[in-house]
């Protein structure tokens, strides 16, 4: 089955190459730019302008300020995933759920309000000439499509690879497995399991004597733990061994979960579902972080070359921007399965470092920086377009779909808690819209 993975990757390469060639052919059809005017006028518009007053010490200080804010936002929510004990753990579970929904709103707002307008601005710049200008702002959609298609192919390849690995593992261990239950018994258990799930907020309480059923009916973040639902419908973890772990239901239909747990656990199908979900979520989160990091590098570069008269306002806006995005990313990393805290922290540290790296580059080149240079326009426009495609794909196909639309746990929340969840998610988007006034 490894051939399937290789074929998928080859297909991804062909898609990228085909779309790139298409863009180049269409863009090269125009002899001149519709935005161009006289050569002297274009030269004047696109020439490097005087930067003005530039306080080097102030810009260097911003490197550490932005890093600290980004670090607090990312690792603050990441630490919530470690939970605690008793009521403290219950509060951490509710807070993490709300931060996750706030983060979904932040990511959606980043794509729609920050990335897309910036990308359209770059590809609509009159300093772009020839083929780039003739296709113009349509390149935003082209590169966004490339990013979305490649993301989907990578996820499909990863899922196929994980499935091949699980099948190979089960072939070696099949002799040790008991026979599955009859279909009638599994169906009856599924009906009972669905009713029990509805009565406990969409979660099956795992039996202490059957660890395989516990594993199949819960999506574990950290170590395995039992779950309960409080009066407002929020999911709270509880653990007999006192370890800090948060457990949430697998995002599948409750009856399917019950049937899988009882009728198919013996053949390993339920464990496959857990592994496949973890593989997809891990890859999608890594790709999402890559899109956010690209955007943060561009933000850092812009901040690093900004003159003093606009620097203070932009720095404040960037700090809020990084704080909200860090909270969003940290909540998603905290929800990853099969990762230790050290592994999550290694992934998380990339984000706080990205904007400071961009600032360092901006400070280094600020004397010769020309924001209207063709190469810079293309780099910023392409990165913003690719990031927008990644964030939009993940927002709607992975985050909103998995956490809200097709989540049986969410459907069994009480109405007040659902309203709170929606308000928190919309608040995340509103926060990024507000930050968009300045950055």
Secondary structure, DSSP 8 states (H G I E B T S, - for coil): -HHHHHHHHHHHHHHHHHHHHHHHHHHTT-SS-TT---HHHHHHHHS--------HHHHHHHHHHHHHHHHHHHHHHHHHTT--STHHHHHHHHHHHHHHHHHHHHHHHIIIIIIHHHHHHHHT-TT--THHHHHTTHHHHHHHHHHHHHHHHHHHHHHHHHHHHHHHHHHHHGGGS-----HHHHHHHHHHHHHHHHHTTT-----TT-HHHHHHT-EEESS--EEEE-TT--EEEE-TT----EEE--SS-HHHHHHIIIIIGGGTHHHHHHHHHHHHHHHHHHHHHHHHHHHHHHHHHHHHT--HHHHHHHHHHHHHHHHHHHHHHHHHHHT-SS--HHHHHHHHHHHHHHHHHHHHHHHHHTTT--TT-HHHHHHHHHHHHHHHHHHHHHIIIIIHIIIIIT-HHHHTS-HHHHHHHHHHHHHHHHHHHHHTTT-
